[in-house]
Amino acid sequence: AALRESFQPKNMIGSTRSMKQVYELLRQVAPSEATVLIRGESGTGKELIANALHYNSPRSGKSFIKVNCAALPEGVIESELFGHEEGAFTGAVKTRKGRFEMADGGTIFLDEIGDLSPLLQVKLLRVLQEREIERVGGNEVIPIDVRIITATNRPLEQEIAEGTFREDLFYRLDVFPIHLPPLRERHGDIMLLTDHFVEKYSKKNRKEVKRISSSSIDLLTSYHWPGNVRELENCIERAVLLSTDGVIHAYHLPPSLQSAESTGTGPASTLPQALEKLEEEMLREALKSSRGNRAEAARELGISERIMGLRVEKFGIDSKKYR
């Protein structure tokens, strides 16, 4: 029940129109038996959607088995999916059930489906058509009752044209497609996700991170996120670990964000520029936490009031703004 609740669309993060459309599709298809193909770049959250489909379906009380087709070597994946009989190959000392049998009554999620070899594509097509399997080295036909969800970040239509992916299998898998937009097209969700990850990793690491500095927000929202939500999550986990004063500062964010911001996309800024940026941010943060009190801000930074005054003038900072 807790899992089912956490994978409810209302508990998933994203308020942009494209994500609302995804949640609407989820609501429509989750209770059905339809085969779903989830498409999207790496790191967009395809596994999260597969979880939501299973835990909001009538099969939620049964097994949810995940297989990453790209992570398993060619020689292993067939027996991993379909099981094997004793003596089927060297090392097969006893009969073993495959993932399809383990998922009987529940759902199987085949991630990176575009990586399947032609032989396995044929075997998967048979499962979809006949709802039965044969173990490697066996000839007994085993009926199975599974819902199949697949995902890919590859252009399958192009692979069909090139002859590396079967067209008949594609149409069997693509009964109900769900496309996940990349994070760069979900600009309005970046800070929602950031806040969620700050809370998650603060709790996990028993840290009190309460705020994200304005320059960090600028960096986070102007970056193009090629690694999508996964890259954002990794970035925030690191920043939370580095933070010592309850604030995520720009210098806690990875260099890739700093360099992208300095020129749009060009090379990283020079060291003096980067240091100046850092100095200005630290001055502004100290003034913010001291509510514009320069003497207090200077103490916090470990510098004299005179130096503080010179630095504030250098960057044209109006300390009254922070009162």
C-alpha positions as CSV (number, residue, x, y, z in Angstrom):
1,A,0.0,0.0,0.0
2,A,2.9,2.4,0.8
3,L,4.5,1.6,-2.5
4,R,1.2,2.1,-4.3
5,E,0.8,5.4,-2.6
6,S,4.3,6.7,-3.4
7,F,3.8,5.9,-7.1
8,Q,0.4,7.7,-7.4
9,P,0.6,10.4,-10.1
10,K,-0.3,13.0,-7.4
11,N,2.9,12.1,-5.6
12,M,5.1,12.4,-8.7
13,I,7.0,15.6,-9.3
14,G,6.2,17.7,-12.3
15,S,3.7,20.5,-13.0
16,T,4.6,21.3,-16.6
17,R,2.0,20.6,-19.2
18,S,4.1,17.8,-20.8
19,M,4.3,15.9,-17.4
20,K,0.6,16.4,-16.7
21,Q,-0.1,14.7,-20.0
22,V,2.2,11.8,-18.9
23,Y,0.3,11.5,-15.6
24,E,-3.1,11.5,-17.5
25,L,-1.8,8.6,-19.8
26,L,-0.6,6.8,-16.6
27,R,-4.1,7.0,-15.0
28,Q,-5.7,5.7,-18.2
29,V,-3.4,2.8,-18.9
30,A,-2.3,1.6,-15.4
31,P,-5.5,-0.3,-14.6
32,S,-5.5,-2.1,-17.9
33,E,-3.5,-5.1,-19.2
34,A,-2.1,-3.2,-22.2
35,T,1.6,-3.5,-23.1
36,V,3.3,-0.2,-22.7
37,L,6.4,1.2,-24.4
38,I,8.0,4.0,-22.4
39,R,10.3,6.3,-24.5
40,G,12.7,9.0,-23.5
41,E,16.3,9.9,-23.1
42,S,18.6,8.4,-20.4
43,G,17.8,9.8,-17.0
44,T,14.2,11.0,-17.7
45,G,12.6,8.6,-15.2
46,K,11.4,5.7,-17.3
47,E,11.8,3.2,-14.5
48,L,9.7,5.4,-12.2
49,I,6.9,5.3,-14.7
50,A,7.1,1.5,-15.0
51,N,6.8,1.3,-11.2
52,A,3.8,3.6,-11.3
53,L,2.1,1.4,-14.0
54,H,2.6,-1.7,-11.9
55,Y,1.7,-0.3,-8.5
56,N,-1.5,1.3,-9.8
57,S,-2.7,-1.9,-11.6
58,P,-4.7,-4.9,-10.4
59,R,-1.4,-6.8,-10.4
60,S,0.2,-4.5,-7.8
61,G,0.1,-7.3,-5.1
62,K,2.2,-9.6,-7.3
63,S,5.8,-9.6,-8.5
64,F,7.3,-6.6,-10.3
65,I,10.5,-7.9,-12.1
66,K,12.9,-5.6,-13.7
67,V,15.5,-6.6,-16.4
68,N,18.0,-4.2,-17.9
69,C,18.6,-5.8,-21.4
70,A,21.7,-3.7,-21.9
71,A,23.4,-4.7,-18.7
72,L,23.3,-8.5,-19.3
73,P,25.8,-10.1,-21.7
74,E,24.5,-11.9,-24.8
75,G,25.2,-15.4,-23.5
76,V,23.5,-14.8,-20.1
77,I,20.3,-12.9,-21.0
78,E,18.5,-15.8,-22.7
79,S,18.7,-18.0,-19.6
80,E,18.1,-14.9,-17.4
81,L,14.8,-14.2,-19.1
82,F,13.6,-17.7,-19.9
83,G,15.3,-19.9,-17.3
84,H,17.2,-23.1,-18.1
85,E,17.0,-26.8,-17.5
86,E,19.7,-28.8,-15.7
87,G,22.7,-29.5,-18.0
88,A,21.4,-27.0,-20.7
89,F,25.0,-25.6,-20.8
90,T,28.3,-25.8,-18.9
91,G,27.6,-24.5,-15.4
92,A,23.8,-25.2,-15.5
93,V,24.0,-27.6,-12.5
94,K,20.3,-27.3,-11.7
95,T,17.0,-26.2,-13.3
96,R,16.4,-22.5,-12.8
97,K,13.4,-20.3,-13.4
98,G,13.8,-17.2,-15.6
99,R,12.5,-13.7,-15.0
100,F,9.3,-14.3,-17.0
101,E,8.3,-17.2,-14.7
102,M,9.2,-15.2,-11.6
103,A,6.9,-12.4,-12.9
104,D,4.0,-14.8,-13.4
105,G,0.8,-13.1,-12.3
106,G,2.6,-9.7,-12.1
107,T,4.5,-7.4,-14.3
108,I,7.9,-7.6,-16.1
109,F,9.8,-4.4,-17.0
110,L,12.3,-4.8,-19.9
111,D,14.5,-1.7,-19.9
112,E,16.7,-0.9,-22.9
113,I,14.6,-3.1,-25.1
114,G,16.5,-1.9,-28.2
115,D,19.6,-3.8,-27.1
116,L,18.0,-7.3,-27.6
117,S,19.6,-9.5,-30.2
118,P,17.6,-10.7,-33.2
119,L,17.2,-14.2,-31.6
120,L,15.8,-12.8,-28.4
121,Q,13.5,-10.5,-30.3
122,V,12.0,-13.6,-31.9
123,K,11.6,-15.3,-28.5
124,L,10.0,-12.1,-27.0
125,L,7.6,-11.9,-29.9
126,R,6.5,-15.5,-29.2
127,V,5.8,-14.6,-25.5
128,L,3.7,-11.6,-26.6
129,Q,1.8,-13.7,-29.2
130,E,1.4,-17.1,-27.4
131,R,1.8,-16.1,-23.7
132,E,4.2,-19.0,-23.2
133,I,7.9,-19.7,-22.9
134,E,10.4,-22.6,-23.1
135,R,13.4,-22.8,-20.8
136,V,16.9,-23.0,-22.4
137,G,17.7,-26.7,-23.0
138,G,14.1,-27.7,-22.4
139,N,11.1,-28.5,-24.6
140,E,8.3,-28.2,-22.1
141,V,6.0,-25.3,-23.0
142,I,5.3,-23.2,-19.9
143,P,2.2,-20.8,-20.0
144,I,2.8,-17.5,-18.3
145,D,0.5,-14.6,-17.3
146,V,2.5,-11.4,-17.3
147,R,2.0,-7.8,-18.2
148,I,4.9,-6.6,-20.3
149,I,6.3,-3.0,-20.0
150,T,9.3,-2.0,-22.0
151,A,11.5,1.1,-22.3
152,T,14.1,2.5,-24.7
153,N,16.1,5.6,-25.3
154,R,16.8,4.5,-28.9
155,P,15.2,5.5,-32.2
156,L,13.5,2.2,-32.8
157,E,11.8,3.3,-36.1
158,Q,15.3,4.1,-37.5
159,E,16.5,0.7,-36.3
160,I,13.6,-1.0,-38.0
161,A,14.6,0.8,-41.2
162,E,18.2,-0.4,-40.8
163,G,17.0,-4.0,-40.1
164,T,18.3,-4.3,-36.5
165,F,14.9,-4.3,-34.8
166,R,11.9,-6.3,-35.9
167,E,8.9,-4.3,-37.1
168,D,6.4,-7.0,-36.0
169,L,7.8,-6.9,-32.4
170,F,7.8,-3.1,-32.4
171,Y,4.0,-3.0,-33.1
172,R,3.4,-5.6,-30.4
173,L,5.3,-3.5,-27.8
174,D,4.1,-0.1,-29.0
175,V,0.4,-0.7,-28.1
176,F,0.4,2.2,-25.7
177,P,3.4,4.5,-26.0
178,I,4.3,7.0,-23.3
179,H,6.9,9.6,-24.2
180,L,8.9,11.2,-21.3
181,P,10.2,14.7,-22.1
182,P,13.8,15.6,-21.4
183,L,14.4,17.9,-18.4
184,R,15.4,20.8,-20.7
185,E,11.8,20.8,-22.0
186,R,10.4,20.8,-18.4
187,H,12.0,24.1,-17.3
188,G,9.3,24.8,-14.8
189,D,10.0,21.5,-13.0
190,I,13.7,22.1,-12.3
191,M,13.3,23.8,-8.9
192,L,10.4,21.5,-7.9
193,L,12.7,18.6,-8.4
194,T,15.6,20.4,-6.8
195,D,13.6,21.1,-3.6
196,H,12.5,17.5,-3.5
197,F,16.1,16.2,-3.8
198,V,17.4,18.6,-1.2
199,E,14.8,17.4,1.2
200,K,15.5,13.7,0.3
201,Y,19.3,13.9,0.7
202,S,19.2,16.2,3.8
203,K,17.1,13.5,5.5
204,K,19.2,10.7,4.3
205,N,22.5,12.3,5.4
206,R,21.0,13.9,8.6
207,K,21.8,17.4,7.4
208,E,19.8,20.7,7.8
209,V,19.9,22.2,4.3
210,K,17.3,24.9,4.4
211,R,18.1,27.2,1.4
212,I,19.5,27.4,-2.1
213,S,21.4,30.6,-2.9
214,S,20.1,32.8,-5.7
215,S,23.2,32.2,-7.8
216,S,22.8,28.4,-7.4
217,I,19.2,28.8,-8.7
218,D,20.5,30.8,-11.7
219,L,22.9,28.0,-12.5
220,L,20.4,25.2,-12.0
221,T,17.8,26.8,-14.2
222,S,20.1,27.9,-17.0
223,Y,21.8,24.6,-17.5
224,H,20.7,22.2,-20.3
225,W,20.8,19.0,-18.3
226,P,21.9,16.4,-20.9
227,G,21.7,13.7,-18.2
228,N,18.1,14.8,-17.3
229,V,16.6,14.1,-13.9
230,R,19.2,11.6,-12.9
231,E,22.0,14.2,-13.5
232,L,20.0,16.8,-11.4
233,E,19.6,14.3,-8.6
234,N,23.3,13.4,-8.5
235,C,24.2,17.1,-8.6
236,I,21.9,17.9,-5.6
237,E,23.1,14.9,-3.6
238,R,26.7,16.1,-3.9
239,A,25.7,19.7,-3.1
240,V,23.9,18.6,0.1
241,L,27.0,16.6,1.2
242,L,29.3,19.6,0.6
243,S,27.1,22.2,2.3
244,T,28.3,23.1,5.8
245,D,26.0,26.1,6.6
246,G,22.5,24.9,5.7
247,V,22.8,26.6,2.3
248,I,23.6,25.3,-1.2
249,H,26.0,27.7,-2.7
250,A,27.0,28.0,-6.4
251,Y,30.5,26.5,-5.5
252,H,28.8,23.3,-4.3
253,L,27.5,22.7,-7.8
254,P,29.6,20.7,-10.4
255,P,32.0,22.5,-12.7
256,S,29.8,21.5,-15.7
257,L,27.1,23.9,-14.5
258,Q,29.6,26.7,-13.8
259,S,31.2,26.6,-17.3
260,A,27.8,26.3,-19.1
261,E,26.6,29.4,-17.2
262,S,29.7,31.5,-17.8
263,T,29.3,31.7,-21.6
264,G,26.1,29.9,-22.4
265,T,27.9,26.9,-23.7
266,G,31.5,27.9,-24.3
267,P,34.7,27.2,-22.3
268,A,34.8,27.6,-18.5
269,S,35.6,31.0,-17.1
270,T,39.1,31.9,-16.1
271,L,40.2,31.3,-12.5
272,P,40.2,35.0,-11.5
273,Q,36.6,35.3,-12.9
274,A,35.5,32.2,-11.0
275,L,37.0,33.5,-7.7
276,E,35.4,36.9,-8.1
277,K,32.0,35.2,-8.7
278,L,32.5,33.1,-5.6
279,E,33.6,36.1,-3.5
280,E,30.6,38.1,-4.5
281,E,28.3,35.2,-3.7
282,M,29.8,34.8,-0.3
283,L,29.4,38.5,0.5
284,R,25.8,38.5,-0.6
285,E,25.0,35.3,1.4
286,A,26.7,36.8,4.5
287,L,24.7,40.0,4.2
288,K,21.5,38.0,3.7
289,S,22.0,35.9,6.8
290,S,23.0,39.1,8.9
291,R,20.0,41.0,7.4
292,G,22.3,43.6,5.9
293,N,24.4,44.1,9.1
294,R,27.9,44.7,7.6
295,A,29.8,44.2,10.9
296,E,28.0,40.9,11.6
297,A,28.6,39.8,8.0
298,A,32.3,40.6,8.3
299,R,32.6,38.6,11.4
300,E,30.9,35.6,9.7
301,L,33.4,35.8,6.9
302,G,36.4,36.3,9.2
303,I,37.4,39.7,7.7
304,S,37.6,43.2,9.1
305,E,34.7,45.7,8.6
306,R,37.1,47.9,6.5
307,I,37.8,45.0,4.1
308,M,34.1,44.2,4.1
309,G,33.3,47.8,3.1
310,L,35.8,47.8,0.3
311,R,34.6,44.5,-1.1
312,V,30.9,45.6,-1.0
313,E,31.9,48.7,-2.9
314,K,33.9,46.7,-5.4
315,F,30.9,44.6,-6.4
316,G,28.4,47.5,-6.1
317,I,26.3,45.6,-3.4
318,D,23.7,47.6,-1.6
319,S,23.6,46.2,1.9
320,K,20.3,48.0,2.7
321,K,18.6,45.6,0.3
322,Y,19.2,42.8,2.7
323,R,17.6,44.4,5.8
